[in-house]
Amino acid sequence: MTARTILTRLHGRTVPGVPRWAVWTACTITLLVLPSCVWRIAAVNFGAPLLEHDATAPAGPQTFDGEWWYLIGLSLVSEALAFLAVGLVAPWGEMWPRWIPGLGGRRVPVLAAVIPAGLGSVGLLVFPYAMVMSALGLKITGEPDDLAVHGWQVAAFWFAYAPLAAWGPLLGILTVHYYRRRRCAGHAVGGREDRVGTRRSVRDVSRAETRKPGAVTTEKGVTDEHRAGVRRG
């Protein structure tokens, strides 16, 4: 089983002609968010020793308090947003799925995908900035960071959150590729339609002329009137 087959089973079919690097980029984006999601749920909800917890706080699943749903919801939404990058290389990113009322089966406008993805890639650039500020011991607001991690916990924190810095740039690259691929495909389809229309027009004109009174069609489909005109010219 090849790597492409594994990715296809995990993320679905890809559009024919999409380069392998684009497929790998889309699948990588879906994995960039996973370590931070696991870190948040394990450290806060389950009380894993990834943070310096208060000695008086209960350990284990008992730390599920009123905010447990927020962290799990944040993780699920983050992973769902990351998975949307697959749409830039998958058929459902070019054709609305049929289960969507009113839109199912229709083509997705290029800008309907490019504008949200482009704005998202720009907004996600906050993560590289946040990582730099965290390395300086500061929050993104410039205030001192009170994150309680020490020793090996620091390495675990960076292992979980550093990949988020690549989310925005990779999504931006994939968005540009999607836009160029869709535009080139649109121009190619338009050119083929124009050529087909031209051939049909020429064929219709030839048929109309062959039906004129006194016009005799030769074996090659050229009327005697045309041949006489060529000779006079």
C-alpha positions in Angstrom: 0.0 0.0 0.0 1.5 3.3 -1.1 1.5 6.5 0.9 -0.9 8.1 -1.6 -3.3 5.2 -1.1 -3.2 5.7 2.7 -3.8 9.4 2.3 -6.7 8.7 0.0 -8.3 6.4 2.5 -7.9 8.9 5.3 -8.8 12.1 3.5 -10.8 11.0 0.4 -10.1 11.2 -3.3 -8.1 14.1 -4.8 -8.7 15.9 -8.0 -7.0 14.3 -11.0 -3.9 16.3 -12.0 -3.2 17.7 -8.5 0.6 17.4 -7.9 1.8 15.2 -5.1 3.3 18.1 -3.1 -0.1 19.8 -2.9 -1.7 16.6 -1.6 1.0 16.2 1.0 0.7 19.8 2.0 -3.1 19.6 2.6 -2.7 16.4 4.6 0.1 17.9 6.6 -2.0 20.9 7.6 -4.6 18.5 9.1 -1.9 17.1 11.3 -0.3 20.3 12.5 -3.2 21.0 14.8 -3.4 17.6 16.4 -0.4 17.8 18.9 -1.7 21.1 20.4 -5.2 19.7 20.8 -3.9 16.6 22.6 -1.7 18.7 24.8 -4.5 21.0 25.9 -6.9 18.2 26.7 -4.3 16.1 28.4 -2.8 18.9 30.5 -5.9 20.7 31.5 -8.8 18.3 31.4 -7.0 15.2 32.5 -4.4 16.9 34.7 -1.4 15.3 32.9 2.0 16.4 34.3 2.5 18.7 31.3 2.0 21.7 33.5 2.9 22.6 37.0 -0.5 22.0 38.6 -1.5 23.4 41.9 -0.7 20.9 44.6 -4.1 21.3 46.1 -6.0 20.7 42.9 -7.5 17.3 42.3 -5.7 15.1 39.8 -7.1 13.0 36.9 -10.4 13.3 35.2 -11.8 15.1 38.2 -10.3 18.3 36.8 -13.2 18.4 34.4 -14.8 21.6 35.6 -17.1 24.2 34.0 -14.6 25.0 31.2 -13.9 21.4 30.1 -16.3 21.8 27.2 -14.5 24.9 25.9 -11.1 23.1 25.5 -12.7 20.1 23.8 -14.8 22.3 21.6 -11.8 24.5 20.7 -9.8 21.4 19.7 -12.6 20.0 17.6 -13.2 23.3 15.8 -9.4 23.7 15.2 -9.1 20.3 13.7 -12.2 20.8 11.5 -10.8 24.1 10.2 -7.5 22.5 9.5 -9.3 19.7 7.6 -10.9 22.3 5.2 -7.5 22.6 3.6 -8.1 19.1 2.1 -10.9 20.8 0.1 -8.3 22.7 -1.9 -7.2 19.4 -3.5 -10.3 17.3 -3.2 -13.4 17.1 -5.5 -15.7 18.6 -2.8 -13.6 21.7 -3.0 -14.6 22.2 -6.6 -18.2 20.8 -6.5 -20.6 21.3 -3.6 -21.5 18.0 -2.0 -25.0 16.8 -3.0 -26.2 16.8 0.6 -26.0 20.6 0.8 -29.5 22.0 0.2 -29.7 24.4 -2.8 -26.0 24.0 -3.7 -25.4 20.3 -4.0 -24.0 19.3 -7.4 -23.0 22.9 -8.4 -19.5 24.1 -9.0 -17.8 26.0 -6.2 -16.9 29.5 -7.4 -13.2 30.0 -7.3 -13.4 33.1 -5.1 -15.8 31.4 -2.7 -12.9 29.1 -1.7 -9.9 31.5 -2.3 -11.1 34.4 -0.2 -11.8 32.6 3.0 -8.7 30.5 2.7 -6.6 33.5 1.9 -8.0 35.5 4.9 -7.5 32.4 7.1 -3.8 32.1 6.0 -3.2 35.7 6.9 -5.0 35.4 10.2 -3.0 32.3 11.1 0.2 34.2 10.9 -0.5 35.2 14.5 0.9 31.8 15.5 4.5 32.5 14.4 4.3 35.8 16.2 2.9 34.1 19.3 5.7 31.5 19.2 8.4 34.3 19.1 6.7 36.1 22.0 6.5 32.9 24.0 10.1 32.3 23.4 10.8 35.7 24.9 8.6 34.8 27.9 5.8 37.2 26.8 2.2 36.9 25.8 1.1 38.2 22.4 -0.1 41.3 24.2 3.4 42.0 25.5 2.6 41.1 29.1 4.7 38.5 31.0 3.7 34.9 30.3 2.8 33.0 33.4 2.8 29.6 31.7 3.9 27.1 34.3 6.2 24.7 32.4 9.7 23.7 33.4 12.3 21.3 32.3 11.0 18.6 30.0 7.6 20.2 30.1 9.0 23.1 28.0 10.1 20.7 25.3 6.7 19.0 25.3 5.0 22.4 25.0 7.1 23.4 22.0 6.6 20.0 20.4 2.9 20.5 20.6 2.5 24.2 19.6 5.5 24.9 17.3 3.9 23.2 14.3 1.1 25.7 14.4 3.5 28.3 13.1 3.6 26.5 9.7 -0.3 26.4 9.4 -0.7 29.9 7.9 2.2 29.8 5.3 1.3 26.3 4.1 -2.3 27.3 3.7 -1.3 30.4 1.8 0.8 28.3 -0.6 -2.0 25.8 -1.1 -4.5 28.6 -1.7 -2.4 30.2 -4.4 -2.0 26.8 -6.1 -5.8 26.2 -5.9 -6.5 29.6 -7.5 -4.0 29.1 -10.4 -5.2 25.5 -11.0 -8.9 26.5 -11.1 -8.2 29.5 -13.3 -6.1 27.6 -15.8 -8.7 24.8 -15.9 -11.4 27.4 -16.6 -9.5 29.0 -19.4 -8.8 25.6 -20.9 -12.5 24.7 -20.9 -13.4 28.0 -22.3 -10.9 27.6 -25.1 -12.2 24.2 -26.0 -15.8 25.5 -26.1 -14.8 28.3 -28.4 -13.1 25.9 -30.8 -16.0 23.6 -30.8 -18.4 26.5 -31.4 -16.2 27.7 -34.3 -16.2 24.3 -35.9 -19.9 24.0 -35.5 -20.4 27.4 -37.2 -18.2 26.5 -40.1 -20.1 23.2 -40.5 -23.5 24.9 -40.4 -22.4 27.5 -43.0 -21.1 24.7 -45.3 -24.3 22.8 -45.0 -26.4 25.9 -45.7 -24.5 26.6 -48.8 -24.8 23.1 -50.1 -28.6 23.4 -49.9 -28.6 26.4 -52.3 -30.4 25.8 -55.6 -28.0 24.8 -58.4 -25.1 24.0 -56.0 -23.7 20.6 -56.5 -21.6 19.1 -53.7 -18.4 17.2 -54.7 -17.1 14.2 -52.9 -15.0 16.4 -50.6 -18.0 18.5 -49.5 -16.9 21.6 -51.5 -19.6 23.2 -53.7 -19.0 24.0 -57.3 -19.8 27.6 -56.4 -16.9 27.7 -53.9 -14.5 26.1 -56.4 -15.6 28.6 -59.1 -15.0 31.5 -56.7 -11.5 30.2 -55.9 -10.6 30.0 -59.6 -11.8 33.5 -60.2 -9.8 34.7 -57.2 
